[in-house]
Amino acid sequence: MTARRYEFEGQRMTVAEIRAIVPVISRSAVVQHIKAGRTTRQQMLQFDPRAAMRAGGKRGRIIGGRKLYIGQGKS
């Protein structure tokens, strides 16, 4: 079985090869970044999950059987 290759900085690389370039990020995080479209070392290292959550549009939360929207969208 061959390792799956992903597009990273203009080249087709495996997760192990990407981790050699960006060693501070775990294997699973590398795959998540790639799937989210962050395909360069700089994009992966500069990603801020808290900022992404704040900008993430509407998020729903069920309180007392009623769905409440938090953030952008319905109020």
Secondary structure, DSSP 4 states (H G I P E B T S, - for coil): -PPP-EEETTEEE-HHHHHHHSTTS-HHHHHHHHHTT--SHHHHHH--HHHHHHTS--EEEEETTEEEEESSS--
